[in-house]
Amino acid sequence: MDAGSRKASGIALVISDVDGTLVTDDKSLAASTIAAVKRLRAAGIGFSIASARPPVGLRALAAELALDMPMGAFNGASVVRPDLSTIEERLIPEAAAREALQRLEAEGLDAWVFAEGAWFLRDPDGPYTDLERRTIGAEPRVVADLGTLMGAASKIVGVSRDHAHLAACEARIGAALSERATVHRSQAYYLDVTPPGLDKGQFVTWMSRHLGIPPERIATFGDAGNDRPMFARSGFSVAMGNAEEAVKAAASAVTESNGADGFAHGVARFILP
């Protein structure tokens, strides 16, 4: 890959990751990002988002960006309209969900469960809970036993401030669950378990079919390992400057970081005619 020389052509749709990509580290949209989305729309190029967030965590973004296309939540396991009404939804099979929860806890990770449209946890003061409150704009529900939710789980998250340990957990738990669930880190501190066979790449394919846009005319933006399947299913991909090296290597091009107007620079440099 030569990150500086490639440019997309004939792009009809852009799909972007959210955290670490579209928003800054304080979870806000830069003015340059909002302007870039408007420029895409003015050029006749559609725009949507794919995120590990639950649907409720996309509400404010959909409003601020005036989105009018389906969005992928829970790494693409749920497809929702901008008003958050559900188009498609898949849950983690109960047996796999129970094993995932057991393995996360055995690794010493805090566990969160997203089920029935809500966020459940045991410790409201655990690591990154305040960050998640701000990110998705919702309060968690405190329960004594997360196991009662395993038949309705859309996503289970292992949370840790030990990023190296979480990376090792990703490999171990991913291998253990194999094809029964999808296991990816969405952030250095979040390990997501979502329904099997569904990821952001599958969402790209769904959008391609739904809108009748060939994959080669779709561009994607991302920064994390769970964005690589999205890169693989799109014709052109842009990694953020803050992405891990493996993510950059999987992309067609690399832009600046999410804190340095990277999305806007990438749209101007690589996407717009």
PALO-398908 format. One record per residue: residue in one letter; x, z, y of N, C-alpha, C in turn. Coordinates in nm, 3 decimals. Atoms other than C-alpha are relative to their C-alpha. Layout:
// PALO-398908
REC	resn	n.x	n.z	n.y	ca.x	ca.z	ca.y	c.x	c.z	c.y
REC	A	X	Z	Y	X	Z	Y	X	Z	Y
...
//
This chain:
// PALO-398908
REC	resn	n.x	n.z	n.y	ca.x	ca.z	ca.y	c.x	c.z	c.y
REC	M	0.083	0.000	-0.120	0.000	0.000	0.000	0.087	0.000	0.124
REC	D	-0.061	-0.004	-0.132	0.117	-0.084	0.350	-0.108	0.044	0.097
REC	A	0.110	-0.058	-0.077	-0.099	0.145	0.560	-0.016	-0.064	0.137
REC	G	0.011	0.052	-0.135	-0.023	-0.035	0.882	-0.040	-0.146	0.008
REC	S	0.018	0.144	-0.010	-0.076	-0.399	0.789	-0.135	-0.051	-0.049
REC	R	0.125	0.047	0.057	-0.405	-0.419	0.602	-0.116	0.022	0.095
REC	K	0.121	-0.012	-0.079	-0.738	-0.475	0.772	-0.115	-0.053	-0.082
REC	A	0.117	0.044	0.074	-1.083	-0.503	0.622	-0.060	-0.123	0.067
REC	S	0.072	0.114	-0.056	-1.292	-0.817	0.669	-0.139	-0.006	-0.062
REC	G	0.136	0.017	0.049	-1.664	-0.876	0.638	-0.067	0.127	-0.044
REC	I	0.060	-0.128	0.040	-1.752	-0.507	0.610	-0.143	0.009	0.055
REC	A	0.140	-0.014	-0.039	-2.128	-0.446	0.616	-0.048	0.145	-0.002
REC	L	0.040	-0.140	0.012	-2.139	-0.072	0.537	0.124	0.088	-0.005
REC	V	-0.105	-0.102	0.006	-1.912	0.228	0.599	-0.063	0.128	-0.051
REC	I	0.043	-0.129	0.053	-1.953	0.546	0.395	0.115	0.097	0.018
REC	S	-0.106	-0.097	-0.029	-1.760	0.852	0.506	-0.026	0.135	-0.063
REC	D	0.001	-0.142	0.032	-1.680	1.190	0.363	-0.023	0.077	0.130
REC	V	0.030	-0.081	-0.120	-1.766	1.475	0.600	0.114	0.095	0.033
REC	D	-0.098	-0.105	-0.033	-1.537	1.781	0.587	0.142	-0.048	-0.024
REC	G	-0.137	0.050	0.008	-1.175	1.697	0.658	0.012	-0.146	0.039
REC	T	0.000	0.142	-0.033	-1.277	1.344	0.754	-0.080	-0.028	0.126
REC	L	0.088	0.034	-0.113	-1.575	1.296	0.983	-0.003	0.109	0.105
REC	V	0.004	-0.112	-0.095	-1.570	1.643	1.139	0.139	0.061	0.015
REC	T	-0.126	-0.070	-0.026	-1.287	1.844	1.289	0.003	0.129	-0.082
REC	D	-0.013	-0.121	0.081	-1.161	2.165	1.133	-0.097	0.110	0.041
REC	D	0.102	-0.098	-0.039	-1.413	2.365	1.335	-0.140	-0.049	-0.033
REC	K	0.126	0.055	0.054	-1.687	2.154	1.168	-0.086	-0.068	0.106
REC	S	0.075	0.071	-0.104	-1.787	1.969	1.485	0.035	-0.148	-0.001
REC	L	-0.022	0.143	-0.014	-1.819	1.599	1.558	0.068	-0.026	0.134
REC	A	-0.067	0.037	-0.124	-1.569	1.470	1.814	-0.081	-0.110	0.069
REC	A	0.069	0.105	-0.076	-1.711	1.252	2.090	0.044	-0.138	-0.045
REC	S	-0.052	0.130	0.044	-1.486	0.973	1.965	-0.065	-0.044	-0.131
REC	T	0.064	0.032	0.128	-1.647	0.993	1.619	-0.142	-0.049	0.023
REC	I	0.136	0.043	-0.032	-1.999	0.971	1.759	0.001	-0.140	0.060
REC	A	-0.010	0.132	-0.062	-1.892	0.673	1.970	0.037	-0.106	-0.102
REC	A	-0.040	0.097	0.103	-1.729	0.505	1.668	-0.118	-0.041	-0.086
REC	V	0.119	0.032	0.079	-2.052	0.529	1.467	-0.093	-0.092	0.080
REC	K	0.083	0.087	-0.084	-2.241	0.376	1.760	0.058	-0.141	0.007
REC	R	-0.064	0.132	-0.004	-1.987	0.093	1.774	-0.022	-0.075	-0.131
REC	L	0.030	0.064	0.128	-2.034	0.026	1.403	-0.142	-0.056	0.001
REC	R	0.141	0.043	-0.002	-2.411	0.010	1.450	-0.017	-0.121	0.092
REC	A	0.010	0.111	-0.094	-2.372	-0.221	1.752	0.057	-0.129	-0.060
REC	A	-0.060	0.117	0.066	-2.158	-0.452	1.535	-0.079	-0.044	-0.122
REC	G	0.083	0.037	0.115	-2.432	-0.466	1.271	0.051	0.057	-0.130
REC	I	-0.057	-0.063	0.120	-2.241	-0.243	1.027	-0.072	0.133	-0.025
REC	G	0.070	-0.122	0.034	-2.439	0.030	0.849	0.095	0.116	-0.017
REC	F	-0.083	-0.119	0.015	-2.315	0.387	0.826	-0.076	0.109	-0.074
REC	S	0.057	-0.112	0.071	-2.380	0.673	0.586	0.110	0.099	-0.035
REC	I	-0.095	-0.104	0.035	-2.214	0.989	0.457	-0.018	0.043	-0.145
REC	A	0.000	-0.055	0.135	-2.122	1.129	0.116	0.080	0.129	0.006
REC	S	-0.063	-0.131	-0.020	-2.038	1.497	0.096	-0.023	0.092	-0.118
REC	A	0.022	-0.107	0.097	-1.994	1.792	-0.133	-0.104	0.099	0.049
REC	R	0.096	-0.093	-0.057	-2.230	1.977	0.100	-0.138	-0.014	-0.066
REC	P	0.140	0.014	0.040	-2.588	2.056	-0.001	-0.075	-0.079	0.105
REC	P	0.075	0.078	-0.099	-2.857	1.848	0.172	-0.018	0.072	0.133
REC	V	0.022	-0.070	-0.126	-2.925	2.121	0.430	0.122	-0.005	0.089
REC	G	-0.123	0.007	-0.077	-2.563	2.098	0.538	0.023	-0.134	0.067
REC	L	-0.011	0.133	-0.061	-2.617	1.734	0.639	-0.101	-0.021	0.112
REC	R	0.110	0.018	-0.094	-2.920	1.791	0.860	0.048	-0.025	0.143
REC	A	-0.046	0.011	-0.138	-2.738	1.842	1.191	0.078	-0.129	0.021
REC	L	-0.077	0.124	-0.012	-2.501	1.552	1.127	-0.092	-0.122	0.007
REC	A	0.094	0.112	0.002	-2.788	1.317	1.046	-0.068	-0.016	0.135
REC	A	0.066	0.005	-0.129	-2.956	1.410	1.372	0.096	-0.045	0.110
REC	E	-0.094	0.030	-0.107	-2.645	1.394	1.590	0.050	-0.144	-0.005
REC	L	-0.048	0.138	0.015	-2.539	1.057	1.449	-0.115	-0.100	-0.011
REC	A	0.119	0.086	0.011	-2.896	0.921	1.434	0.005	-0.086	-0.126
REC	L	-0.013	0.075	0.124	-2.846	0.823	1.071	-0.137	-0.051	-0.046
REC	D	0.125	0.061	0.047	-3.107	0.593	0.919	0.010	-0.052	-0.143
REC	M	-0.020	0.044	0.138	-2.972	0.536	0.567	0.007	0.120	-0.094
REC	P	-0.014	-0.110	0.096	-2.973	0.746	0.247	0.140	0.062	0.007
REC	M	-0.126	-0.074	-0.003	-2.701	1.011	0.225	0.025	0.061	-0.138
REC	G	-0.035	-0.061	0.127	-2.514	1.151	-0.075	0.042	0.144	0.019
REC	A	-0.035	-0.142	-0.004	-2.512	1.530	-0.113	0.052	0.042	-0.137
REC	F	-0.055	-0.051	0.126	-2.343	1.742	-0.382	0.089	-0.105	-0.068
REC	N	-0.090	0.103	0.053	-2.076	1.470	-0.424	-0.076	-0.118	-0.061
REC	G	0.077	0.114	0.047	-2.347	1.211	-0.481	-0.102	0.034	-0.107
REC	A	0.096	-0.036	0.104	-2.550	1.405	-0.739	-0.143	0.002	0.054
REC	S	0.131	0.008	-0.065	-2.839	1.417	-0.489	0.006	-0.106	0.109
REC	V	0.012	0.101	-0.104	-2.944	1.124	-0.274	-0.123	0.035	0.083
REC	V	0.109	-0.043	-0.087	-3.155	1.218	0.026	-0.011	-0.092	0.121
REC	R	0.023	0.073	-0.125	-3.307	1.053	0.331	0.049	0.086	0.116
REC	P	-0.044	-0.080	-0.115	-3.201	1.160	0.682	-0.089	0.120	0.031
REC	D	0.087	-0.116	-0.020	-3.504	1.392	0.691	0.013	0.101	-0.113
REC	L	-0.035	-0.084	0.115	-3.361	1.553	0.371	-0.101	-0.008	-0.114
REC	S	0.087	0.020	0.115	-3.647	1.438	0.149	0.080	-0.067	-0.111
REC	T	-0.081	0.041	0.115	-3.516	1.367	-0.201	-0.038	-0.139	-0.049
REC	I	0.019	0.130	0.065	-3.472	1.016	-0.338	0.033	0.013	-0.148
REC	E	-0.042	-0.025	0.138	-3.281	1.111	-0.654	0.074	0.134	-0.005
REC	E	-0.068	-0.128	0.015	-3.155	1.444	-0.787	0.032	0.024	-0.146
REC	R	-0.041	-0.038	0.135	-2.960	1.552	-1.094	0.056	0.141	0.002
REC	L	-0.050	-0.137	0.014	-2.880	1.903	-1.215	0.110	0.006	-0.106
REC	I	-0.100	-0.022	0.104	-2.589	2.035	-1.418	-0.072	0.045	-0.127
REC	P	0.062	-0.049	0.124	-2.695	2.069	-1.784	0.023	0.149	-0.017
REC	E	-0.006	-0.146	-0.001	-2.766	2.437	-1.845	0.118	0.055	-0.079
REC	A	-0.111	-0.051	0.081	-2.510	2.489	-2.121	0.134	-0.018	0.072
REC	A	-0.124	0.026	-0.074	-2.235	2.329	-1.912	0.009	0.090	0.122
REC	A	0.002	-0.086	-0.117	-2.341	2.529	-1.607	0.041	0.143	-0.038
REC	R	-0.034	-0.137	0.043	-2.318	2.858	-1.800	0.149	0.010	-0.032
REC	E	-0.142	-0.004	0.032	-1.974	2.773	-1.932	0.085	-0.010	0.126
REC	A	-0.075	0.014	-0.126	-1.856	2.664	-1.588	0.005	0.133	0.074
REC	L	0.005	-0.128	-0.070	-1.969	2.993	-1.434	0.091	0.102	-0.069
REC	Q	-0.085	-0.093	0.075	-1.797	3.191	-1.710	0.148	-0.028	0.023
REC	R	-0.140	0.036	-0.018	-1.473	2.998	-1.669	0.048	0.028	0.143
REC	L	-0.037	-0.029	-0.138	-1.472	3.030	-1.291	0.026	0.150	0.018
REC	E	-0.016	-0.145	-0.012	-1.519	3.405	-1.317	0.120	0.050	-0.079
REC	A	-0.116	-0.040	0.080	-1.258	3.434	-1.593	0.131	-0.030	0.072
REC	E	-0.119	0.035	-0.078	-1.010	3.270	-1.354	0.014	0.087	0.124
REC	G	-0.007	-0.089	-0.115	-1.082	3.539	-1.096	-0.051	-0.060	0.129
REC	L	0.053	0.066	-0.118	-1.267	3.307	-0.859	-0.135	0.058	0.040
REC	D	0.135	-0.028	-0.045	-1.565	3.397	-0.645	-0.086	-0.121	-0.036
REC	A	0.088	0.109	0.040	-1.863	3.191	-0.758	-0.122	-0.008	0.091
REC	W	0.123	0.027	-0.074	-2.143	3.034	-0.556	-0.083	-0.096	-0.084
REC	V	0.090	0.093	0.069	-2.446	2.855	-0.696	-0.097	-0.057	0.102
REC	F	0.100	0.067	-0.082	-2.654	2.598	-0.511	-0.111	-0.047	-0.094
REC	A	0.112	0.029	0.088	-2.996	2.576	-0.673	-0.131	0.016	0.078
REC	E	0.134	-0.012	-0.058	-3.359	2.523	-0.573	0.004	-0.004	0.153
REC	G	-0.010	0.017	-0.144	-3.254	2.422	-0.222	0.064	0.115	0.074
REC	A	-0.059	-0.117	-0.064	-3.069	2.749	-0.155	0.142	0.025	-0.052
REC	W	-0.139	-0.037	0.031	-2.718	2.899	-0.168	0.000	0.145	-0.046
REC	F	0.002	-0.133	0.059	-2.672	3.200	-0.396	0.143	0.050	-0.026
REC	L	-0.129	-0.063	0.031	-2.380	3.442	-0.433	-0.021	0.149	-0.023
REC	R	0.007	-0.144	0.022	-2.301	3.799	-0.524	0.053	0.079	0.121
REC	D	-0.067	-0.073	-0.107	-2.075	3.901	-0.235	-0.014	-0.075	0.132
REC	P	0.019	0.071	-0.127	-2.192	3.800	0.115	0.121	0.006	0.093
REC	D	-0.120	-0.013	-0.082	-1.854	3.904	0.256	0.124	-0.056	-0.070
REC	G	-0.111	0.057	0.076	-1.641	3.711	0.007	0.075	-0.106	0.079
REC	P	-0.081	0.100	-0.071	-1.375	3.453	0.099	-0.080	-0.125	0.035
REC	Y	0.056	0.125	-0.053	-1.494	3.160	0.311	-0.152	0.000	0.014
REC	T	0.146	0.000	-0.017	-1.858	3.275	0.323	-0.038	-0.025	0.146
REC	D	0.030	0.024	-0.140	-1.852	3.282	0.703	0.020	-0.147	0.036
REC	L	-0.024	0.142	-0.024	-1.703	2.933	0.708	-0.115	-0.085	-0.055
REC	E	0.109	0.077	0.059	-1.974	2.804	0.475	-0.130	0.017	0.078
REC	R	0.118	-0.021	-0.085	-2.245	2.962	0.689	0.002	-0.096	0.119
REC	R	-0.010	0.089	-0.117	-2.117	2.769	0.990	-0.008	-0.146	-0.042
REC	T	-0.005	0.139	0.044	-2.061	2.452	0.789	-0.137	-0.055	-0.031
REC	I	0.129	0.054	0.043	-2.406	2.415	0.637	-0.118	0.052	0.082
REC	G	0.108	-0.050	-0.084	-2.605	2.614	0.891	-0.107	0.074	-0.077
REC	A	0.097	-0.073	0.083	-2.769	2.837	0.630	0.059	0.132	-0.044
REC	E	-0.042	-0.130	0.049	-2.754	3.194	0.507	-0.010	0.004	-0.153
REC	P	0.008	-0.010	0.146	-2.677	3.274	0.143	-0.104	0.103	-0.043
REC	R	0.087	-0.100	0.061	-2.912	3.464	-0.084	0.085	0.081	-0.097
REC	V	-0.081	-0.088	0.084	-2.747	3.763	-0.250	-0.079	0.037	-0.124
REC	V	0.064	-0.033	0.127	-2.831	3.809	-0.619	0.099	0.077	-0.087
REC	A	-0.086	-0.077	0.089	-2.699	4.042	-0.885	0.051	-0.083	-0.116
REC	D	-0.033	0.077	0.119	-2.695	3.785	-1.164	-0.017	-0.149	0.027
REC	L	0.005	0.144	-0.021	-2.605	3.422	-1.099	-0.043	-0.075	-0.126
REC	G	0.035	0.065	0.126	-2.670	3.347	-1.465	-0.144	-0.043	-0.009
REC	T	0.142	0.036	0.005	-3.044	3.333	-1.405	-0.028	-0.135	0.065
REC	L	0.018	0.127	-0.072	-2.991	3.016	-1.198	0.057	-0.119	-0.075
REC	M	-0.073	0.106	0.067	-2.805	2.812	-1.457	-0.087	-0.116	-0.048
REC	G	0.088	0.110	0.037	-3.109	2.606	-1.551	-0.043	-0.085	0.117
REC	A	0.044	0.071	-0.120	-3.152	2.488	-1.193	0.114	-0.032	0.095
REC	A	-0.117	0.014	-0.088	-2.797	2.449	-1.059	0.031	-0.145	0.034
REC	S	-0.046	0.131	-0.047	-2.714	2.144	-0.849	0.151	-0.003	0.013
REC	K	-0.146	-0.010	-0.015	-2.360	2.264	-0.778	0.041	0.146	-0.016
REC	I	-0.062	-0.131	0.011	-2.144	2.562	-0.873	0.138	-0.012	0.062
REC	V	-0.128	0.007	-0.072	-1.841	2.640	-0.660	0.086	0.122	-0.033
REC	G	-0.099	-0.105	0.013	-1.531	2.842	-0.741	0.078	0.007	0.131
REC	V	-0.060	-0.017	-0.133	-1.380	2.985	-0.421	0.122	0.091	-0.010
REC	S	-0.121	-0.082	0.005	-1.028	3.118	-0.369	0.088	-0.029	0.120
REC	R	-0.101	0.021	-0.105	-0.773	3.174	-0.095	0.134	-0.043	-0.059
REC	D	-0.123	0.042	0.067	-0.502	3.098	-0.353	-0.016	-0.147	-0.039
REC	H	0.024	0.142	0.018	-0.497	2.721	-0.322	0.073	-0.057	-0.121
REC	A	-0.075	0.049	0.116	-0.231	2.664	-0.586	-0.072	0.039	-0.129
REC	H	0.074	-0.044	0.119	-0.428	2.869	-0.838	-0.126	-0.084	-0.018
REC	L	0.123	0.079	0.010	-0.744	2.673	-0.757	0.031	-0.141	-0.051
REC	A	-0.040	0.132	0.051	-0.560	2.344	-0.817	0.024	0.005	-0.150
REC	A	-0.021	-0.015	0.145	-0.453	2.472	-1.160	-0.132	0.019	-0.072
REC	C	0.133	-0.020	0.059	-0.811	2.583	-1.229	-0.073	-0.133	-0.012
REC	E	0.065	0.131	0.004	-0.932	2.232	-1.147	0.039	-0.075	-0.128
REC	A	-0.047	0.069	0.119	-0.718	2.090	-1.426	-0.053	0.065	-0.127
REC	R	0.041	-0.070	0.121	-0.805	2.357	-1.681	-0.151	-0.009	-0.023
REC	I	0.146	0.000	0.017	-1.178	2.375	-1.617	-0.052	-0.143	-0.016
REC	G	0.040	0.140	0.016	-1.209	1.999	-1.579	0.022	-0.048	-0.142
REC	A	-0.028	0.040	0.138	-1.048	1.950	-1.919	-0.096	0.068	-0.097
REC	A	0.089	-0.073	0.090	-1.266	2.217	-2.079	-0.142	-0.055	0.002
REC	L	0.138	0.051	-0.011	-1.593	2.074	-1.947	-0.007	-0.149	-0.029
REC	S	-0.012	0.141	0.036	-1.476	1.717	-2.000	-0.115	-0.083	0.055
REC	E	0.107	0.089	-0.045	-1.775	1.479	-1.988	-0.131	0.074	0.024
REC	R	0.126	-0.076	-0.016	-2.032	1.761	-1.959	-0.027	0.039	0.144
REC	A	0.017	-0.028	-0.142	-1.977	1.815	-1.587	0.115	-0.066	0.076
REC	T	-0.105	0.055	-0.086	-1.777	1.672	-1.297	0.065	0.115	0.075
REC	V	-0.073	-0.111	-0.060	-1.505	1.905	-1.166	0.104	-0.055	0.097
REC	H	-0.095	0.047	-0.103	-1.324	1.831	-0.836	0.010	0.103	0.110
REC	R	-0.011	-0.077	-0.123	-1.185	2.024	-0.542	-0.050	-0.084	0.116
REC	S	0.046	0.069	-0.121	-1.372	1.926	-0.227	0.081	0.046	0.121
REC	Q	-0.094	-0.052	-0.099	-1.136	2.141	-0.017	0.108	0.073	-0.078
REC	A	-0.106	-0.073	0.068	-0.814	2.324	-0.097	-0.050	0.132	-0.055
REC	Y	0.052	-0.132	0.036	-1.026	2.639	-0.131	-0.132	-0.004	-0.075
REC	Y	0.126	0.014	0.072	-1.342	2.501	-0.304	0.020	-0.087	-0.123
REC	L	0.001	0.078	0.122	-1.366	2.386	-0.665	-0.145	-0.023	-0.039
REC	D	0.140	0.034	0.022	-1.696	2.204	-0.719	-0.026	-0.043	-0.143
REC	V	0.050	0.046	0.129	-1.877	2.167	-1.050	-0.136	-0.062	0.026
REC	T	0.122	0.074	-0.026	-2.151	1.904	-1.031	-0.042	-0.075	-0.126
REC	P	0.049	0.067	0.122	-2.359	1.699	-1.280	0.097	-0.105	-0.053
REC	P	-0.095	0.094	0.062	-2.166	1.479	-1.525	-0.029	-0.145	0.036
REC	G	0.014	0.143	-0.021	-2.103	1.113	-1.459	-0.042	-0.038	0.140
REC	L	0.042	0.027	-0.137	-2.193	1.146	-1.092	0.108	0.047	0.095
REC	D	-0.099	-0.036	-0.101	-1.947	1.143	-0.805	-0.024	-0.090	0.121
REC	K	0.019	0.081	-0.120	-1.904	0.981	-0.467	0.014	-0.149	-0.029
REC	G	-0.009	0.140	0.039	-1.804	0.659	-0.638	-0.133	-0.053	-0.050
REC	Q	0.132	0.040	0.047	-2.141	0.648	-0.810	-0.096	-0.018	0.118
REC	F	0.085	0.016	-0.119	-2.304	0.696	-0.470	0.029	-0.133	0.068
REC	V	-0.034	0.131	-0.057	-2.115	0.393	-0.337	-0.071	-0.110	-0.077
REC	T	0.067	0.100	0.083	-2.249	0.191	-0.629	-0.151	0.002	0.022
REC	W	0.145	-0.012	-0.025	-2.602	0.325	-0.571	-0.036	-0.067	0.132
REC	M	0.027	0.060	-0.131	-2.587	0.224	-0.204	0.016	-0.152	-0.005
REC	S	-0.021	0.143	0.015	-2.451	-0.118	-0.298	-0.124	-0.067	-0.058
REC	R	0.118	0.057	0.064	-2.746	-0.182	-0.526	-0.124	0.017	0.086
REC	H	0.119	-0.031	-0.079	-3.005	-0.016	-0.302	-0.011	-0.091	0.122
REC	L	0.000	0.080	-0.122	-2.902	-0.215	0.006	0.032	-0.147	-0.024
REC	G	-0.037	0.139	0.029	-2.792	-0.533	-0.169	0.129	-0.042	0.067
REC	I	-0.130	0.030	-0.063	-2.442	-0.511	-0.022	0.107	0.003	-0.109
REC	P	-0.105	0.000	0.103	-2.156	-0.616	-0.253	0.104	0.109	0.027
REC	P	-0.100	-0.106	-0.019	-1.898	-0.339	-0.310	0.118	-0.042	0.088
REC	E	-0.115	0.045	-0.078	-1.627	-0.553	-0.154	-0.029	-0.001	0.151
REC	R	0.036	-0.006	-0.141	-1.818	-0.535	0.176	-0.029	0.143	0.046
REC	I	0.017	-0.141	-0.035	-1.825	-0.154	0.174	0.137	0.063	0.023
REC	A	-0.123	-0.075	-0.030	-1.552	0.058	0.337	-0.030	0.149	-0.009
REC	T	0.018	-0.144	0.014	-1.502	0.428	0.268	0.114	0.076	0.068
REC	F	-0.098	-0.089	-0.064	-1.322	0.713	0.449	-0.002	0.134	-0.073
REC	G	-0.005	-0.130	0.066	-1.201	1.037	0.288	0.135	0.065	0.011
REC	D	-0.125	-0.075	-0.010	-0.936	1.304	0.263	0.035	0.079	-0.125
REC	A	-0.023	-0.091	0.112	-0.972	1.487	-0.070	-0.010	-0.073	-0.134
REC	G	0.002	0.059	0.133	-0.948	1.429	-0.443	-0.138	-0.050	-0.041
REC	N	0.134	0.045	0.037	-1.325	1.400	-0.474	-0.043	-0.125	0.075
REC	D	0.027	0.126	-0.068	-1.308	1.099	-0.240	0.063	-0.119	-0.071
REC	R	-0.067	0.111	0.069	-1.087	0.895	-0.470	-0.095	-0.086	-0.081
REC	P	0.096	0.087	0.068	-1.380	0.778	-0.689	-0.074	-0.093	0.097
REC	M	0.063	0.082	-0.103	-1.539	0.651	-0.367	0.092	-0.115	0.040
REC	F	-0.096	0.104	-0.032	-1.223	0.461	-0.282	0.001	-0.109	-0.108
REC	A	-0.010	0.095	0.112	-1.221	0.302	-0.628	-0.118	-0.095	-0.008
REC	R	0.121	0.082	0.010	-1.575	0.166	-0.591	-0.027	-0.084	0.125
REC	S	0.023	0.074	-0.124	-1.541	0.021	-0.241	0.108	-0.106	0.020
REC	G	-0.095	0.109	-0.023	-1.370	-0.291	-0.115	0.117	0.039	0.086
REC	F	-0.107	-0.044	-0.089	-1.165	-0.111	0.147	-0.014	0.150	0.021
REC	S	0.006	-0.146	-0.011	-1.074	0.256	0.180	0.105	0.049	0.099
REC	V	-0.090	-0.056	-0.100	-0.915	0.466	0.452	0.016	0.149	-0.025
REC	A	-0.031	-0.142	0.017	-0.745	0.800	0.389	0.038	0.060	0.134
REC	M	-0.034	-0.069	-0.123	-0.712	1.054	0.665	0.147	0.045	-0.001
REC	G	-0.139	-0.044	-0.009	-0.370	1.160	0.790	0.023	0.137	-0.059
REC	N	-0.010	-0.135	0.056	-0.442	1.514	0.668	-0.022	0.002	-0.151
REC	A	0.026	0.006	0.145	-0.510	1.394	0.311	0.127	0.029	-0.079
REC	E	-0.112	-0.016	0.092	-0.291	1.480	0.015	0.062	-0.137	-0.029
REC	E	-0.070	0.126	0.022	-0.033	1.217	-0.076	-0.068	-0.085	-0.108
REC	A	0.066	0.076	0.106	-0.221	1.120	-0.394	-0.124	-0.072	0.052
REC	V	0.118	0.063	-0.059	-0.532	1.046	-0.187	0.044	-0.117	0.089
REC	K	-0.052	0.109	-0.083	-0.332	0.839	0.062	0.044	-0.118	-0.086
REC	A	-0.049	0.106	0.088	-0.175	0.645	-0.224	-0.114	-0.080	-0.061
REC	A	0.115	0.068	0.060	-0.522	0.558	-0.357	-0.078	-0.085	0.099
REC	A	0.076	0.067	-0.105	-0.642	0.418	-0.024	0.062	-0.134	0.040
REC	S	-0.049	0.127	-0.052	-0.613	0.073	0.130	0.082	0.020	0.126
REC	A	-0.067	-0.026	-0.127	-0.496	0.223	0.461	-0.007	0.148	0.031
REC	V	-0.004	-0.139	-0.042	-0.418	0.554	0.628	-0.014	0.005	0.152
REC	T	0.019	-0.019	-0.143	-0.536	0.669	0.970	0.054	0.135	0.042
REC	E	-0.044	-0.130	-0.048	-0.465	0.975	1.183	-0.083	0.111	-0.064
REC	S	0.070	-0.114	0.059	-0.586	1.325	1.091	-0.138	0.017	0.061
REC	N	0.135	-0.026	-0.050	-0.939	1.452	1.137	0.002	0.078	0.131
REC	G	-0.013	-0.071	-0.127	-0.813	1.663	1.427	0.059	-0.085	0.110
REC	A	-0.062	0.090	-0.098	-0.661	1.363	1.605	-0.078	-0.132	0.008
REC	D	0.088	0.117	-0.012	-0.960	1.125	1.621	0.026	-0.104	-0.109
REC	G	-0.036	0.092	0.108	-0.862	0.977	1.285	-0.111	-0.094	-0.041
REC	F	0.110	0.088	0.039	-1.207	0.843	1.199	-0.018	-0.112	0.103
REC	A	0.018	0.099	-0.105	-1.246	0.667	1.535	0.114	-0.102	0.000
REC	H	-0.114	0.091	0.004	-0.894	0.523	1.516	-0.010	-0.094	-0.121
REC	G	0.012	0.082	0.120	-0.957	0.402	1.160	-0.105	-0.107	0.014
REC	V	0.107	0.100	-0.022	-1.282	0.230	1.255	0.051	-0.112	0.091
REC	A	-0.048	0.101	-0.097	-1.118	0.055	1.552	0.109	-0.087	-0.060
REC	R	-0.118	0.073	0.048	-0.800	-0.043	1.369	-0.028	-0.084	-0.123
REC	F	0.014	0.064	0.131	-0.926	-0.138	1.025	-0.135	-0.065	-0.026
REC	I	0.135	0.043	0.037	-1.302	-0.202	1.029	-0.062	-0.098	0.096
REC	L	0.068	0.086	-0.096	-1.432	-0.353	1.350	0.071	-0.133	0.016
REC	P	-0.062	0.133	-0.018	-1.375	-0.725	1.398	0.087	-0.003	0.123
//
